[in-house]
Amino acid sequence: MDDLYRFSLAEEIGDLAEAHALRLLRYEPRFPESDFWWLDRDRDVLGKVFTLHKGDRIGASLRIVPVTACTTEIEELGLLPDDLKEDPSVWELGRLVSVPSRGRDLPYSRLLFGWATQWAKVNLPITKVVSYCRRGKVSGFEASGARVVAGPYTVPGRGDDYFTVVADLAEVVEQITSYGFGALMDAAAAGVTEFTLDDILAAPRVPAASAAGK
């Protein structure tokens, strides 16, 4: 179905290849002389890679890796706050890439960030994600419940004006829910992976016990 949104963990070779191809599409025009975004595929197996498809087309991908699993990219760049180091409940969020949404489509990156956050909150020993971004992306992270904790920095080979952002998963879920995506968040918590647009925008279900108490 062309109007079906499908969220998934990219665990098979084919799924990961799609995520890698999307990184190539989005990063290479900005950094044609760099291969940092491609060679770090080894980190994918240390964490979780999520994808969002709209119909048969990949729309977005992101990755989370525990900061204790390896020297994560943000730590390698010296942008990981000291108070988050060695905390197994903190994961690095990275490789968040998407294609532009079309027509009535909702923003792919925000949908995937919301679904992946809720899924991770239920299924992983994680409470926070930490990432870095350019100034132009800060507002998008803040709109999804993240906050800037440091910056601006210069990242060699990529430019200045980079910031470190941290997001508490519970706050991200609350923020995404407030945009009218409560049904999506409830379904993600239950492990549902496929949605139509109407499913995503539907009012969240009220548990029977709560309804009876009103």
Salt bridges, closest charged atoms under 4 A:
GLU18 OE1 - HIS53 NE2 2.77
ASP40 OD2 - ARG43 NH1 3.88
ASP40 OD2 - ARG63 NH2 2.99
ASP40 OD2 - ARG95 NH2 2.82
ASP44 OD2 - HIS20 NE2 2.80
ASP44 OD1 - ARG23 NH2 2.95
ASP44 OD1 - ARG63 NH1 2.78
GLU73 OE1 - ARG95 NH2 3.05
GLU73 OE2 - ARG158 NH1 3.18
GLU76 OE2 - ARG43 NH2 3.33
ASP82 OD1 - LYS85 NZ 3.12
ASP105 OD1 - LYS54 NZ 2.40
ASP161 OD2 - ARG135 NE 2.77
